[in-house]
Amino acid sequence: MTKFSDLGLSEPILHALTNKGYDTPTPIQAQAIPPLLQGRDLCGIAQTGTGKTAAFALPSLMRLTDSGRNRPPGGCRMLVLSPTRELASQIAESFRDYGRQLKLTVATVFGGVPIGRQIKQMQQGVDILVATPGRLLDLIDQRALRLANVEIFVLDEADQMLDLGFIHALKRIDKLLPAKRQSLFFSATMPKTIAELGDRFLTDPVKVSVVPPSTTAERVDQFVTFVNQAEKQALLTLTLQAEPIDRALVFTRTKHGADRVVKNLQAAGIGCAAIHGNKSQPQRTTALQAFRSGEIKILVATDIAARGIDVSGVSHVFNYELPNVPEQYVHRIGRTARAGATGKAISFVDGEEKQWLKQIERLTRVALTPMPLPEGFDIAKARLPKPVLAKPTAQRRHEDSRGRGDQPRRDGAPGGDRPKRAFGRRKPGGVGAHKGAVRKTGGSGAAR
């Protein structure tokens, strides 16, 4: 059996792996690290949770150290692009862990935090920069960052990054990179059309696929319950109360839907939090830290978390609503059964979602096991407490000042938050659309 010591990695990196308890590389690591050490371009496909981050981080750290070049002021030597802020943070943390004994600097840039601090950080230059596309281009537009000295370029979750929502930003970034560079693509799924598009950014790449594209984790038991949309909340609450859950992720299609789920769960005494694009970066960080620490066991999220969360001990994934892009299902349930553990994925499907279910089963070649409604469901549902609905902001304002809440806002609107316009939604049977809810600005096996 191959060991990390057989792959030609340097002693400081091997020491860092030993400190983390890693000895045996995963298949994607064993196949990707040797050609990457030789400087080859690479397109790697592996299930989520199999260690793709270490597969590109370990050889890149060694190549950057061996080249002996200095970090360029106002630039970076290695650029890693990520679709979400959370994933960018996790990738950067992995680089810091593996390169702890190396004199290489690591930085992250993404939206949701003040750009001034990032501009100042870039002045001295960094060795490794992990970024989301939107904030990266903001820094470039403000002349705070140049990409002319990039030696290694990595696109993580390449299928999502190359999808329609990111391709224009990526093409612009590609023009700013030096032609002579090492380029790496890694993803859990790589649809044929996206793979063909990716070929334009790679030069004679080594292609590594350790599993068929879009297969789901083998250790995840997958179930489906057919239920009306209006009854999903009650089913989720009762299931969470009955199931032995270590940690669970609940996925919704919309940001406002995630907030509604949280309010209902909290009314039933279930500790939880939401993470989605409408939350500020501090709110997202706080929720994720509470989930990691076990302070809360339930995290409700949109697909922003499908590729951006690497938390050990996630025993369950609930698809409160199916994704309308079947590849997203693969990423969602990949948040469980990580690092050799087993997991359980339960999907709630109403009549309109059955076509999406067929697309998912066709893509993954897995038929979900039917799970009936709990016994006595109607009676138990009627006993569940209702959430206390907050009054709209404008109504509270009028009550505070006039003692009544029936005055409309001056502009005639009812007050409160307005849902943002969704775009690019994919209808059942559609091809090639992208999920508009994931914004441009925004893991782990044995060694991710």
N, C-alpha and C positions, 0 to 999 in steps of 0.2 A: 504494500500500500504506500502511495506517495505521501511524503511528509513535506512540510514547508522547508525544511533543511535541504531537501533534494532539488529545490527549484532555483537555486542560485541567488537567493536573497542575502543581503548583507547581515552581518552579525547584530548591529543595533536594531534592525527591523525584526530579526528572529527573536531577540531578547524581549522586545515589546510584545510580540505574539505569545511568547511563553508566559509573560506576566499576566496576560489576559486569558490564559488557559487554552490557547489555540495551538494545536499540533498538526492536525491533518487537514489539508485544504479540501474545500468542496469541489465538485466536478468542474464548475465554471472557473474556479480559481486555478485548479491544476492545469486546465487547458489554456487559459488566457494569459497567465503570468509569463511563461517562457517566451512566446512571441512578442509580448509587450516589452520585455527586457531587451529584445533585439531591435526595438524601435519600430515594429510593424504597426500599421493601422489595423483596427479590429472592430468587428461588429459582433457583439455577444448577446445571446438570448438565453435566459434562464428564468425559472420560476422566481417570483418575488420571495424573499427570505432565504435565498441560497447563497448569499455572500457576494453580490456583484460589486458592492462598494470596495471591499478588500481586493477584489480581482483587478481593479484599476488603480487603487490607492497604493498598494504595496510596490509594484514595479515602478510606478511613477515617482514615488519617494526616492527610490534607489537611483533612477536615471537623473533626477534633478540634483541629487547629491554628487553623483559621479561627474556630471558635466562641469561642475565647478564655477558656473557663471554667477554673477552677482544679480540680486534682484534689481530690476530697472525702476528708477524713480518715476512715479506716476503710472506704473504698469505692473504686470505680473508675468510669471514664467509659466504658470499652468492655470488654465481656465476650465472650471467645471460648471456647466449650466444645469440647473434643476428647475422643474416645473412649479415647485411650491417652496414657501419659506421654511416650513418644518423640515422638509427633506434636505434643503440646503444646510440647515443647522446641523442635522445628523451627519451629513457627509463631512462637513468641516470638523466635527468632533471626532470622527473616525480617523481623519488625517492627523489630528493632534495626538490621538492615542498611539497610532502606529509609528509616528515620527517623533515620539517623545524625546529620543536621544539624538535627534538630528537638529541641526541649526537651520530649520526652515520655518518661515512664518506662514500662517494660515489666516485668511480673513473671509468674512461673508458679507455680501451686500444684497439686500432685498428691500422691498417697500414696506410701509407701515411703521418705519422708524425714521428719525430725522436724517436727512441726507448730508447735513453739514458735518456730522461726525465721520461719515463714510468718506467724504471728500478729504478731510484731514488725514484719515488713515491711509488713503491712497498716495499721499504726497511722497512718502518714503518708499513706496512700492512694497509688494509682497511676493513671496514665492508662489503661493497657491491661493487662488481666489475662487470661491464658490458663490455663484450668483444666480438670481432669477433674471430673465431677459429684460423686463421693463426697467428695473432699477439700474441694471448694467448700462443700458442705452441712455438713461438719464445722466449717469456719470460721464459717459462719453460726450454727450451733447454739451455738458458744462465744462468740457476740456479738463476734467479731473482724472481721466483714465485713458490710457492708450493700450492697444492690443498688439502692437508691432513686435513685441519681444516674447510672445507666447510660444513656448516650445511644445507643450502638450495641450490638446483641446479635448474635453470629454463632454459628451452629451448623455446625461443619465435620464432614464425613462424616455428613450428616443422616440417611441411611437407617439406619445403625447406631445413632446416638444416639437415634432415635425408635423403634427396635425395642423389643420387650417388655422387655428388660433395662434400658432407660434411661428409658422413658416416665414412670414414676412420679416419678423424680428431676427430670425435665425439667418436668413439670407443677408440681411444688412450686417450682422455680426461677422458672418463668414467673409465678407469683403474686407473687413478691417483686420482679419487675422493674416499672418504671414503665410505664403504659399507652402513654404517648407516647414512642416510641423508634423507631429504625430497626432492622429485623430482617432478617437475611440467612441463607439456607440454601445450603450448597454440598455437592455430593456427586458421586461418579462413577456411582452407581446410585441410582435413585429409583423403586422399585416403586410401582404405582398406589395400593395401600392405604396405604403409608407417606406418599405425596405428599398424599393426602386428609387424613391425620392432621396433616400439617405445615401445611395451610392454616389451621388454627385459630390458629397462632402468627404468621401473616403478614397484613398489611393491604394489600389491593389490590396484590399483588406483581407486579413484572416477572418474567417467566419466560424464562430463557435456557437453551437446550439446543443445544450445538454439535455433538453427535453423538446418535444414538439411545441411550436409556438402556440400560446394561448391555452395550454393545459393547466388545470388547477392543481393545487397542492394535493398530493396523494393521501395525506394524513388528515384531511378535512372531511368529516361526515356532513353531507349536504342534504338539507330537507326543504320542503316547500309546503306551506299551508295556504289553501285557497280561501280567501276571506274578502268580504266587502270592504271598500276603502274606509267607510265610516266606522268599522269595527276593529280596524288595525290597532288603534291606540289601546283599546281595552285588551286585545290579545297580547300586545307587547308587555303591558303592565303585569298582567297575570302570569305570563311566561317568565318574566324576570323575577317575580315573587316565588315561582315554583322551581325554577332551574337552579342547580348548584353552580354558581357563576363565580369565577375568579376575577376576571375583568371582561367587559363586553363592549364592543363597538356597535353602534346603531347608525345605519346609513339612511339618509333621506335624500330626495332629489333636489329640494330647495332649501334655502337658508331660513325662510320663515317657517317652513315645515319643521325644521330642526328645533327652532325655538318653541313651537307649539308642543312638540313631543316632550321637551324638557319640562315645561310648565305642568303637563299632565303627570309626568313621572314624579316630580317633586311634590305634587298634591297628594300622591299616593305614598309619600314617605320614602321614595327611592332617590338617593343622592346621585346627582348627575350634573353634567355641564355640556354646553354646546360649543362647537368649533366650526366656524365657516367664514366666508369672505367678508361678511359685514362686521365681524368682530375686529377690534383693534389688535395690533400685535401683542401688547401686554396681556389682553384678555385671552388670546389664543395660547400664549406661553403659560399663563397661570392655569388654564384648564388642562393643558397637556401635562404640566408638572404634577397637578393633583391626581391625574389619572395614572401617571407613572408611579407615584409614591403610594398609591392605594387609598388616598384620602377619599376619592370617589371611585366606584367600580364601573360606572357606566359613562361612556362618552358618546354623545350624539353628534354626528358630523355629516357634512356633504362630501362630495368626492374630492374635495381639497385634501382630505385625510386618507384617501384610498392609497396614495403613494407617498404620503408624508409622515407616516407614523410607524416607528419601530419600537414597540413596547413589549417586553417579555411578559408572559403570563396571560395573554389575551385568549381566553378559553372559548369565547363565542363571538360571532359576527352575525348581526341581524340586518337583513335587507328589508327595512321597513317599507321601502319602495324599491323596485328593481331599477337599475340604471338603464337608460334608454340607449346606451352604447354598450354592447355586450362585453367588450374587452375590459370595461371598468369592473365588471363582476369578478374577473380574475384577480384584479388588484385589491378589491375590497376583501375578499375572503382570504387573500394572502396575508392579511394582518394577524391571522391566527395560525396555529400549527407551525410555529417558527422554531428554528434551532432544534429540530428533532422531536418537538412536542406534537400532540394531537390537538384537534380543534373541531368546532361544530359551527356550521353556517346554516341559518334558518331564514328563509325568504317568505315574506307575506305577499301574496299575488292576488290582485283582483281581476275582474274580467278583462279590463282594458290592457292589462300587463301580460296576458297569456302569450301574445305574439313575441314580446320581448323575452319571455321565458324560453320559447322555442328557439330563438336566435342564440341565447346563452347555451342551451343544451347542444345545439348544433356546433357551436364554436368549441366548447370544452369537451364534447363527446362524452358527457356525463349526464345521466338522467337523474334529476333530483328525486329523493324519496318522499312520497306524500306523507304528511303528518296531519292528523285530524285536529279539529278544534278541541280544546280541553272539555272534559265532561262537566256538564252544568255551566257552560260558558255564559249563557244568557242571564242566569241568575247572578253569577259572580260579576258579570259586567255591570249589572244594575246597581250593585253595591259599591262600586268604585267611587271615590270622592271626585268632585269636579274642581278644577283649578280656579283660584280667585283671579279673575281677569282684571288687569290694570286698566284704569281709565285713560283714554287718550290724553296726550300732553296738553292740548288746547283746552279740553274739558276740565282738567285739574286746575289750569290757570284761572278759568272763569270761576270755579268753585272757591278757590283761594281768595279771589278778589271780590266776588259778589255773592258767594254763598249758594250758588246754584250752578248746575252743569248743563243746561240746555241751550246755551248760546253757541252758535256755529262760529268757526273762525272767520275773520274778516274777509278772507278770500273764498269763503264758501266751502272749503274742504273740511272733512270731519276731524282732522287732526291725527296725530300719531304717525308712525312710520309708513312710508309708501314703499311697496315692493318695487325693486329695480326691474327694469325691462329685461327679460331673458331673450337670448338670441341663439340662433344656430341649433335649436332643438331638433332632435332626430325623431322622426315618426317611425312607428313599427314598420320594418321592412326597408327602411331607408339605408343608403350606403354612403359612407365617407363623411358624414357630418361630424361635427365636434361638439363637445359639451361646453356650452357657453358660460356655465356657472363657475368654471375654473378660470381665474384671471391670469393674465400674463405675468403679473408680478407675484406672483406668489407675493425597512429594511433589514431581519438580519439573520443570516445563517450562522454557521460556526464562527465566521469572522467577517461580519459586514461592517 
